[in-house]
């Protein structure tokens, strides 16, 4: 099954090992975020939290 990342638009093959597989199987219109974008967002959020905690 192929899915397109909602953030970067990269198309990737989704296998049974991917954590989005069950969600996309149940609902093919569900939003998919690729691993790279997911890590970037997580990193940005933790940096933002660190900045807010220092204030």
mmCIF file as Biopython writes it, N, C-alpha, C and O atoms, coordinates in Angstrom:
data_model
#
loop_
_atom_site.group_PDB
_atom_site.id
_atom_site.type_symbol
_atom_site.label_atom_id
_atom_site.label_alt_id
_atom_site.label_comp_id
_atom_site.label_asym_id
_atom_site.label_entity_id
_atom_site.label_seq_id
_atom_site.pdbx_PDB_ins_code
_atom_site.Cartn_x
_atom_site.Cartn_y
_atom_site.Cartn_z
_atom_site.occupancy
_atom_site.B_iso_or_equiv
_atom_site.auth_seq_id
_atom_site.auth_asym_id
_atom_site.pdbx_PDB_model_num
ATOM 1   N N  . UNK A ? 1  ? 0.846   -1.162 0.000  1.0 0.0 1  A 1 
ATOM 2   C CA . UNK A ? 1  ? 0.000   0.000  0.000  1.0 0.0 1  A 1 
ATOM 3   C C  . UNK A ? 1  ? 0.899   1.234  0.000  1.0 0.0 1  A 1 
ATOM 4   O O  . UNK A ? 1  ? 1.910   1.271  0.700  1.0 0.0 1  A 1 
ATOM 5   N N  . UNK A ? 2  ? 0.529   2.237  -0.782 1.0 0.0 2  A 1 
ATOM 6   C CA . UNK A ? 2  ? 1.291   3.482  -0.827 1.0 0.0 2  A 1 
ATOM 7   C C  . UNK A ? 2  ? 0.513   4.574  -0.109 1.0 0.0 2  A 1 
ATOM 8   O O  . UNK A ? 2  ? -0.717  4.613  -0.146 1.0 0.0 2  A 1 
ATOM 9   N N  . UNK A ? 3  ? 1.258   5.461  0.547  1.0 0.0 3  A 1 
ATOM 10  C CA . UNK A ? 3  ? 0.650   6.588  1.244  1.0 0.0 3  A 1 
ATOM 11  C C  . UNK A ? 3  ? 1.509   7.820  1.016  1.0 0.0 3  A 1 
ATOM 12  O O  . UNK A ? 3  ? 2.724   7.729  0.846  1.0 0.0 3  A 1 
ATOM 13  N N  . UNK A ? 4  ? 0.857   8.965  1.016  1.0 0.0 4  A 1 
ATOM 14  C CA . UNK A ? 4  ? 1.538   10.240 0.798  1.0 0.0 4  A 1 
ATOM 15  C C  . UNK A ? 4  ? 1.585   10.998 2.120  1.0 0.0 4  A 1 
ATOM 16  O O  . UNK A ? 4  ? 0.575   11.109 2.816  1.0 0.0 4  A 1 
ATOM 17  N N  . UNK A ? 5  ? 2.759   11.517 2.462  1.0 0.0 5  A 1 
ATOM 18  C CA . UNK A ? 5  ? 2.931   12.278 3.688  1.0 0.0 5  A 1 
ATOM 19  C C  . UNK A ? 5  ? 2.138   13.585 3.588  1.0 0.0 5  A 1 
ATOM 20  O O  . UNK A ? 5  ? 2.198   14.280 2.573  1.0 0.0 5  A 1 
ATOM 21  N N  . UNK A ? 6  ? 1.403   13.908 4.641  1.0 0.0 6  A 1 
ATOM 22  C CA . UNK A ? 6  ? 0.584   15.121 4.659  1.0 0.0 6  A 1 
ATOM 23  C C  . UNK A ? 6  ? 1.434   16.378 4.779  1.0 0.0 6  A 1 
ATOM 24  O O  . UNK A ? 6  ? 0.947   17.471 4.489  1.0 0.0 6  A 1 
ATOM 25  N N  . UNK A ? 7  ? 2.685   16.256 5.197  1.0 0.0 7  A 1 
ATOM 26  C CA . UNK A ? 7  ? 3.530   17.431 5.403  1.0 0.0 7  A 1 
ATOM 27  C C  . UNK A ? 7  ? 4.456   17.680 4.214  1.0 0.0 7  A 1 
ATOM 28  O O  . UNK A ? 7  ? 4.455   18.773 3.648  1.0 0.0 7  A 1 
ATOM 29  N N  . UNK A ? 8  ? 5.244   16.676 3.831  1.0 0.0 8  A 1 
ATOM 30  C CA . UNK A ? 8  ? 6.234   16.886 2.771  1.0 0.0 8  A 1 
ATOM 31  C C  . UNK A ? 8  ? 5.771   16.386 1.401  1.0 0.0 8  A 1 
ATOM 32  O O  . UNK A ? 8  ? 6.358   16.754 0.384  1.0 0.0 8  A 1 
ATOM 33  N N  . UNK A ? 9  ? 4.734   15.561 1.362  1.0 0.0 9  A 1 
ATOM 34  C CA . UNK A ? 9  ? 4.209   15.061 0.100  1.0 0.0 9  A 1 
ATOM 35  C C  . UNK A ? 9  ? 4.936   13.850 -0.456 1.0 0.0 9  A 1 
ATOM 36  O O  . UNK A ? 9  ? 4.638   13.398 -1.562 1.0 0.0 9  A 1 
ATOM 37  N N  . UNK A ? 10 ? 5.879   13.327 0.295  1.0 0.0 10 A 1 
ATOM 38  C CA . UNK A ? 10 ? 6.645   12.157 -0.152 1.0 0.0 10 A 1 
ATOM 39  C C  . UNK A ? 10 ? 5.754   10.918 -0.150 1.0 0.0 10 A 1 
ATOM 40  O O  . UNK A ? 10 ? 5.073   10.635 0.837  1.0 0.0 10 A 1 
ATOM 41  N N  . UNK A ? 11 ? 5.763   10.185 -1.257 1.0 0.0 11 A 1 
ATOM 42  C CA . UNK A ? 11 ? 5.021   8.927  -1.323 1.0 0.0 11 A 1 
ATOM 43  C C  . UNK A ? 11 ? 5.927   7.807  -0.867 1.0 0.0 11 A 1 
ATOM 44  O O  . UNK A ? 11 ? 7.080   7.719  -1.290 1.0 0.0 11 A 1 
ATOM 45  N N  . UNK A ? 12 ? 5.410   6.955  -0.007 1.0 0.0 12 A 1 
ATOM 46  C CA . UNK A ? 12 ? 6.206   5.827  0.463  1.0 0.0 12 A 1 
ATOM 47  C C  . UNK A ? 12 ? 5.347   4.588  0.558  1.0 0.0 12 A 1 
ATOM 48  O O  . UNK A ? 12 ? 4.129   4.658  0.716  1.0 0.0 12 A 1 
ATOM 49  N N  . UNK A ? 13 ? 6.004   3.467  0.458  1.0 0.0 13 A 1 
ATOM 50  C CA . UNK A ? 13 ? 5.337   2.165  0.556  1.0 0.0 13 A 1 
ATOM 51  C C  . UNK A ? 13 ? 5.127   1.857  2.035  1.0 0.0 13 A 1 
ATOM 52  O O  . UNK A ? 13 ? 6.072   1.892  2.824  1.0 0.0 13 A 1 
ATOM 53  N N  . UNK A ? 14 ? 3.896   1.556  2.402  1.0 0.0 14 A 1 
ATOM 54  C CA . UNK A ? 14 ? 3.551   1.229  3.780  1.0 0.0 14 A 1 
ATOM 55  C C  . UNK A ? 14 ? 3.407   -0.280 3.889  1.0 0.0 14 A 1 
ATOM 56  O O  . UNK A ? 14 ? 2.583   -0.886 3.205  1.0 0.0 14 A 1 
ATOM 57  N N  . UNK A ? 15 ? 4.211   -0.881 4.753  1.0 0.0 15 A 1 
ATOM 58  C CA . UNK A ? 15 ? 4.162   -2.328 4.970  1.0 0.0 15 A 1 
ATOM 59  C C  . UNK A ? 15 ? 3.459   -2.621 6.300  1.0 0.0 15 A 1 
ATOM 60  O O  . UNK A ? 15 ? 3.102   -1.704 7.039  1.0 0.0 15 A 1 
ATOM 61  N N  . UNK A ? 16 ? 3.270   -3.883 6.586  1.0 0.0 16 A 1 
ATOM 62  C CA . UNK A ? 16 ? 2.620   -4.277 7.834  1.0 0.0 16 A 1 
ATOM 63  C C  . UNK A ? 16 ? 3.427   -3.864 9.058  1.0 0.0 16 A 1 
ATOM 64  O O  . UNK A ? 16 ? 2.869   -3.773 10.151 1.0 0.0 16 A 1 
ATOM 65  N N  . UNK A ? 17 ? 4.708   -3.616 8.907  1.0 0.0 17 A 1 
ATOM 66  C CA . UNK A ? 17 ? 5.564   -3.228 10.024 1.0 0.0 17 A 1 
ATOM 67  C C  . UNK A ? 17 ? 5.427   -1.751 10.386 1.0 0.0 17 A 1 
ATOM 68  O O  . UNK A ? 17 ? 5.806   -1.347 11.485 1.0 0.0 17 A 1 
ATOM 69  N N  . UNK A ? 18 ? 4.892   -0.948 9.479  1.0 0.0 18 A 1 
ATOM 70  C CA . UNK A ? 18 ? 4.737   0.489  9.703  1.0 0.0 18 A 1 
ATOM 71  C C  . UNK A ? 18 ? 3.612   0.739  10.709 1.0 0.0 18 A 1 
ATOM 72  O O  . UNK A ? 18 ? 2.582   0.066  10.677 1.0 0.0 18 A 1 
ATOM 73  N N  . UNK A ? 19 ? 3.818   1.717  11.606 1.0 0.0 19 A 1 
ATOM 74  C CA . UNK A ? 19 ? 2.810   1.977  12.632 1.0 0.0 19 A 1 
ATOM 75  C C  . UNK A ? 19 ? 1.529   2.582  12.068 1.0 0.0 19 A 1 
ATOM 76  O O  . UNK A ? 19 ? 0.500   2.555  12.744 1.0 0.0 19 A 1 
ATOM 77  N N  . UNK A ? 20 ? 1.556   3.124  10.859 1.0 0.0 20 A 1 
ATOM 78  C CA . UNK A ? 20 ? 0.359   3.691  10.226 1.0 0.0 20 A 1 
ATOM 79  C C  . UNK A ? 20 ? -0.436  2.665  9.436  1.0 0.0 20 A 1 
ATOM 80  O O  . UNK A ? 20 ? -1.518  2.977  8.938  1.0 0.0 20 A 1 
ATOM 81  N N  . UNK A ? 21 ? 0.071   1.460  9.311  1.0 0.0 21 A 1 
ATOM 82  C CA . UNK A ? 21 ? -0.545  0.455  8.440  1.0 0.0 21 A 1 
ATOM 83  C C  . UNK A ? 21 ? -1.993  0.156  8.826  1.0 0.0 21 A 1 
ATOM 84  O O  . UNK A ? 21 ? -2.880  0.208  7.974  1.0 0.0 21 A 1 
ATOM 85  N N  . UNK A ? 22 ? -2.241  -0.156 10.090 1.0 0.0 22 A 1 
ATOM 86  C CA . UNK A ? 22 ? -3.594  -0.512 10.521 1.0 0.0 22 A 1 
ATOM 87  C C  . UNK A ? 22 ? -4.557  0.653  10.354 1.0 0.0 22 A 1 
ATOM 88  O O  . UNK A ? 22 ? -5.705  0.468  9.950  1.0 0.0 22 A 1 
ATOM 89  N N  . UNK A ? 23 ? -4.085  1.852  10.666 1.0 0.0 23 A 1 
ATOM 90  C CA . UNK A ? 23 ? -4.934  3.036  10.538 1.0 0.0 23 A 1 
ATOM 91  C C  . UNK A ? 23 ? -5.309  3.269  9.082  1.0 0.0 23 A 1 
ATOM 92  O O  . UNK A ? 23 ? -6.468  3.557  8.783  1.0 0.0 23 A 1 
ATOM 93  N N  . UNK A ? 24 ? -4.346  3.147  8.174  1.0 0.0 24 A 1 
ATOM 94  C CA . UNK A ? 24 ? -4.604  3.361  6.755  1.0 0.0 24 A 1 
ATOM 95  C C  . UNK A ? 24 ? -5.418  2.222  6.151  1.0 0.0 24 A 1 
ATOM 96  O O  . UNK A ? 24 ? -6.185  2.441  5.213  1.0 0.0 24 A 1 
ATOM 97  N N  . UNK A ? 25 ? -5.263  1.032  6.669  1.0 0.0 25 A 1 
ATOM 98  C CA . UNK A ? 25 ? -6.047  -0.105 6.185  1.0 0.0 25 A 1 
ATOM 99  C C  . UNK A ? 25 ? -7.526  0.081  6.543  1.0 0.0 25 A 1 
ATOM 100 O O  . UNK A ? 25 ? -8.411  -0.199 5.735  1.0 0.0 25 A 1 
ATOM 101 N N  . UNK A ? 26 ? -7.775  0.554  7.754  1.0 0.0 26 A 1 
ATOM 102 C CA . UNK A ? 26 ? -9.141  0.781  8.198  1.0 0.0 26 A 1 
ATOM 103 C C  . UNK A ? 26 ? -9.778  1.978  7.493  1.0 0.0 26 A 1 
ATOM 104 O O  . UNK A ? 26 ? -10.967 1.959  7.177  1.0 0.0 26 A 1 
ATOM 105 N N  . UNK A ? 27 ? -8.978  3.019  7.249  1.0 0.0 27 A 1 
ATOM 106 C CA . UNK A ? 27 ? -9.487  4.238  6.611  1.0 0.0 27 A 1 
ATOM 107 C C  . UNK A ? 27 ? -8.440  4.747  5.625  1.0 0.0 27 A 1 
ATOM 108 O O  . UNK A ? 27 ? -7.497  5.422  6.035  1.0 0.0 27 A 1 
ATOM 109 N N  . UNK A ? 28 ? -8.581  4.443  4.340  1.0 0.0 28 A 1 
ATOM 110 C CA . UNK A ? 28 ? -7.588  4.868  3.338  1.0 0.0 28 A 1 
ATOM 111 C C  . UNK A ? 28 ? -7.420  6.386  3.219  1.0 0.0 28 A 1 
ATOM 112 O O  . UNK A ? 28 ? -6.420  6.852  2.673  1.0 0.0 28 A 1 
ATOM 113 N N  . UNK A ? 29 ? -8.383  7.160  3.723  1.0 0.0 29 A 1 
ATOM 114 C CA . UNK A ? 29 ? -8.292  8.622  3.664  1.0 0.0 29 A 1 
ATOM 115 C C  . UNK A ? 29 ? -7.655  9.223  4.911  1.0 0.0 29 A 1 
ATOM 116 O O  . UNK A ? 29 ? -7.601  10.446 5.045  1.0 0.0 29 A 1 
ATOM 117 N N  . UNK A ? 30 ? -7.176  8.393  5.816  1.0 0.0 30 A 1 
ATOM 118 C CA . UNK A ? 30 ? -6.552  8.879  7.046  1.0 0.0 30 A 1 
ATOM 119 C C  . UNK A ? 30 ? -5.253  9.629  6.724  1.0 0.0 30 A 1 
ATOM 120 O O  . UNK A ? 30 ? -4.601  9.361  5.715  1.0 0.0 30 A 1 
ATOM 121 N N  . UNK A ? 31 ? -4.898  10.556 7.587  1.0 0.0 31 A 1 
ATOM 122 C CA . UNK A ? 31 ? -3.687  11.359 7.409  1.0 0.0 31 A 1 
ATOM 123 C C  . UNK A ? 31 ? -2.465  10.513 7.763  1.0 0.0 31 A 1 
ATOM 124 O O  . UNK A ? 31 ? -2.445  9.816  8.778  1.0 0.0 31 A 1 
ATOM 125 N N  . UNK A ? 32 ? -1.446  10.591 6.903  1.0 0.0 32 A 1 
ATOM 126 C CA . UNK A ? 32 ? -0.196  9.874  7.136  1.0 0.0 32 A 1 
ATOM 127 C C  . UNK A ? 32 ? 0.937   10.887 7.216  1.0 0.0 32 A 1 
ATOM 128 O O  . UNK A ? 32 ? 1.023   11.798 6.392  1.0 0.0 32 A 1 
ATOM 129 N N  . UNK A ? 33 ? 1.808   10.725 8.215  1.0 0.0 33 A 1 
ATOM 130 C CA . UNK A ? 33 ? 3.009   11.556 8.357  1.0 0.0 33 A 1 
ATOM 131 C C  . UNK A ? 33 ? 4.195   10.610 8.320  1.0 0.0 33 A 1 
ATOM 132 O O  . UNK A ? 33 ? 4.256   9.651  9.089  1.0 0.0 33 A 1 
ATOM 133 N N  . UNK A ? 34 ? 5.148   10.880 7.418  1.0 0.0 34 A 1 
ATOM 134 C CA . UNK A ? 34 ? 6.306   9.994  7.266  1.0 0.0 34 A 1 
ATOM 135 C C  . UNK A ? 34 ? 7.213   10.074 8.493  1.0 0.0 34 A 1 
ATOM 136 O O  . UNK A ? 34 ? 7.106   10.995 9.303  1.0 0.0 34 A 1 
ATOM 137 N N  . UNK A ? 35 ? 8.084   9.118  8.611  1.0 0.0 35 A 1 
ATOM 138 C CA . UNK A ? 35 ? 8.989   9.007  9.765  1.0 0.0 35 A 1 
ATOM 139 C C  . UNK A ? 35 ? 9.873   10.252 9.922  1.0 0.0 35 A 1 
ATOM 140 O O  . UNK A ? 35 ? 10.082  10.727 11.038 1.0 0.0 35 A 1 
ATOM 141 N N  . UNK A ? 36 ? 10.385  10.771 8.820  1.0 0.0 36 A 1 
ATOM 142 C CA . UNK A ? 36 ? 11.275  11.939 8.871  1.0 0.0 36 A 1 
ATOM 143 C C  . UNK A ? 36 ? 10.528  13.162 9.397  1.0 0.0 36 A 1 
ATOM 144 O O  . UNK A ? 36 ? 11.020  13.863 10.281 1.0 0.0 36 A 1 
ATOM 145 N N  . UNK A ? 37 ? 9.340   13.414 8.851  1.0 0.0 37 A 1 
ATOM 146 C CA . UNK A ? 37 ? 8.547   14.564 9.303  1.0 0.0 37 A 1 
ATOM 147 C C  . UNK A ? 37 ? 8.121   14.391 10.754 1.0 0.0 37 A 1 
ATOM 148 O O  . UNK A ? 37 ? 8.093   15.361 11.512 1.0 0.0 37 A 1 
ATOM 149 N N  . UNK A ? 38 ? 7.792   13.183 11.141 1.0 0.0 38 A 1 
ATOM 150 C CA . UNK A ? 38 ? 7.408   12.907 12.514 1.0 0.0 38 A 1 
ATOM 151 C C  . UNK A ? 38 ? 8.553   13.239 13.480 1.0 0.0 38 A 1 
ATOM 152 O O  . UNK A ? 38 ? 8.330   13.854 14.522 1.0 0.0 38 A 1 
ATOM 153 N N  . UNK A ? 39 ? 9.759   12.836 13.134 1.0 0.0 39 A 1 
ATOM 154 C CA . UNK A ? 39 ? 10.918  13.129 13.974 1.0 0.0 39 A 1 
ATOM 155 C C  . UNK A ? 39 ? 11.214  14.630 14.022 1.0 0.0 39 A 1 
ATOM 156 O O  . UNK A ? 39 ? 11.555  15.165 15.077 1.0 0.0 39 A 1 
ATOM 157 N N  . UNK A ? 40 ? 11.084  15.303 12.880 1.0 0.0 40 A 1 
ATOM 158 C CA . UNK A ? 40 ? 11.305  16.753 12.837 1.0 0.0 40 A 1 
ATOM 159 C C  . UNK A ? 40 ? 10.309  17.487 13.736 1.0 0.0 40 A 1 
ATOM 160 O O  . UNK A ? 40 ? 10.688  18.374 14.500 1.0 0.0 40 A 1 
ATOM 161 N N  . UNK A ? 41 ? 9.034   17.108 13.638 1.0 0.0 41 A 1 
ATOM 162 C CA . UNK A ? 41 ? 8.005   17.754 14.454 1.0 0.0 41 A 1 
ATOM 163 C C  . UNK A ? 41 ? 8.233   17.502 15.941 1.0 0.0 41 A 1 
ATOM 164 O O  . UNK A ? 41 ? 8.064   18.403 16.763 1.0 0.0 41 A 1 
ATOM 165 N N  . UNK A ? 42 ? 8.609   16.295 16.275 1.0 0.0 42 A 1 
ATOM 166 C CA . UNK A ? 42 ? 8.874   15.949 17.668 1.0 0.0 42 A 1 
ATOM 167 C C  . UNK A ? 42 ? 10.050  16.763 18.214 1.0 0.0 42 A 1 
ATOM 168 O O  . UNK A ? 42 ? 10.002  17.262 19.338 1.0 0.0 42 A 1 
ATOM 169 N N  . UNK A ? 43 ? 11.092  16.890 17.414 1.0 0.0 43 A 1 
ATOM 170 C CA . UNK A ? 43 ? 12.273  17.653 17.809 1.0 0.0 43 A 1 
ATOM 171 C C  . UNK A ? 43 ? 11.924  19.128 17.998 1.0 0.0 43 A 1 
ATOM 172 O O  . UNK A ? 43 ? 12.336  19.741 18.982 1.0 0.0 43 A 1 
ATOM 173 N N  . UNK A ? 44 ? 11.169  19.700 17.063 1.0 0.0 44 A 1 
ATOM 174 C CA . UNK A ? 44 ? 10.779  21.104 17.168 1.0 0.0 44 A 1 
ATOM 175 C C  . UNK A ? 44 ? 9.903   21.346 18.393 1.0 0.0 44 A 1 
ATOM 176 O O  . UNK A ? 44 ? 10.055  22.360 19.073 1.0 0.0 44 A 1 
ATOM 177 N N  . UNK A ? 45 ? 8.993   20.427 18.676 1.0 0.0 45 A 1 
ATOM 178 C CA . UNK A ? 45 ? 8.116   20.575 19.832 1.0 0.0 45 A 1 
ATOM 179 C C  . UNK A ? 45 ? 8.903   20.524 21.137 1.0 0.0 45 A 1 
ATOM 180 O O  . UNK A ? 45 ? 8.634   21.304 22.050 1.0 0.0 45 A 1 
ATOM 181 N N  . UNK A ? 46 ? 9.862   19.623 21.234 1.0 0.0 46 A 1 
ATOM 182 C CA . UNK A ? 46 ? 10.642  19.532 22.469 1.0 0.0 46 A 1 
ATOM 183 C C  . UNK A ? 46 ? 11.539  20.756 22.641 1.0 0.0 46 A 1 
ATOM 184 O O  . UNK A ? 46 ? 11.756  21.212 23.764 1.0 0.0 46 A 1 
ATOM 185 N N  . UNK A ? 47 ? 12.061  21.288 21.538 1.0 0.0 47 A 1 
ATOM 186 C CA . UNK A ? 47 ? 12.852  22.528 21.628 1.0 0.0 47 A 1 
ATOM 187 C C  . UNK A ? 47 ? 11.981  23.678 22.097 1.0 0.0 47 A 1 
ATOM 188 O O  . UNK A ? 47 ? 12.399  24.470 22.941 1.0 0.0 47 A 1 
ATOM 189 N N  . UNK A ? 48 ? 10.773  23.778 21.559 1.0 0.0 48 A 1 
ATOM 190 C CA . UNK A ? 48 ? 9.853   24.842 21.940 1.0 0.0 48 A 1 
ATOM 191 C C  . UNK A ? 48 ? 9.490   24.725 23.413 1.0 0.0 48 A 1 
ATOM 192 O O  . UNK A ? 48 ? 9.405   25.732 24.116 1.0 0.0 48 A 1 
ATOM 193 N N  . UNK A ? 49 ? 9.277   23.501 23.880 1.0 0.0 49 A 1 
ATOM 194 C CA . UNK A ? 49 ? 8.972   23.292 25.304 1.0 0.0 49 A 1 
ATOM 195 C C  . UNK A ? 49 ? 10.136  23.729 26.178 1.0 0.0 49 A 1 
ATOM 196 O O  . UNK A ? 49 ? 9.923   24.321 27.237 1.0 0.0 49 A 1 
ATOM 197 N N  . UNK A ? 50 ? 11.366  23.448 25.753 1.0 0.0 50 A 1 
ATOM 198 C CA . UNK A ? 50 ? 12.545  23.853 26.501 1.0 0.0 50 A 1 
ATOM 199 C C  . UNK A ? 50 ? 12.637  25.368 26.578 1.0 0.0 50 A 1 
ATOM 200 O O  . UNK A ? 50 ? 12.980  25.919 27.625 1.0 0.0 50 A 1 
ATOM 201 N N  . UNK A ? 51 ? 12.335  26.040 25.483 1.0 0.0 51 A 1 
ATOM 202 C CA . UNK A ? 51 ? 12.382  27.511 25.461 1.0 0.0 51 A 1 
ATOM 203 C C  . UNK A ? 51 ? 11.326  28.083 26.388 1.0 0.0 51 A 1 
ATOM 204 O O  . UNK A ? 51 ? 11.600  29.033 27.122 1.0 0.0 51 A 1 
ATOM 205 N N  . UNK A ? 52 ? 10.129  27.524 26.369 1.0 0.0 52 A 1 
ATOM 206 C CA . UNK A ? 52 ? 9.047   28.028 27.219 1.0 0.0 52 A 1 
ATOM 207 C C  . UNK A ? 52 ? 9.318   27.774 28.689 1.0 0.0 52 A 1 
ATOM 208 O O  . UNK A ? 52 ? 8.915   28.576 29.532 1.0 0.0 52 A 1 
ATOM 209 N N  . UNK A ? 53 ? 9.997   26.672 29.024 1.0 0.0 53 A 1 
ATOM 210 C CA . UNK A ? 53 ? 10.307  26.359 30.412 1.0 0.0 53 A 1 
ATOM 211 C C  . UNK A ? 53 ? 11.348  27.324 30.974 1.0 0.0 53 A 1 
ATOM 212 O O  . UNK A ? 53 ? 11.353  27.586 32.177 1.0 0.0 53 A 1 
ATOM 213 N N  . UNK A ? 54 ? 12.228  27.855 30.126 1.0 0.0 54 A 1 
ATOM 214 C CA . UNK A ? 54 ? 13.299  28.739 30.589 1.0 0.0 54 A 1 
ATOM 215 C C  . UNK A ? 54 ? 12.774  30.141 30.922 1.0 0.0 54 A 1 
ATOM 216 O O  . UNK A ? 54 ? 13.430  30.895 31.642 1.0 0.0 54 A 1 
ATOM 217 N N  . UNK A ? 55 ? 11.601  30.486 30.402 1.0 0.0 55 A 1 
ATOM 218 C CA . UNK A ? 55 ? 11.049  31.826 30.659 1.0 0.0 55 A 1 
ATOM 219 C C  . UNK A ? 55 ? 10.507  31.955 32.052 1.0 0.0 55 A 1 
ATOM 220 O O  . UNK A ? 55 ? 10.009  33.017 32.425 1.0 0.0 55 A 1 
#
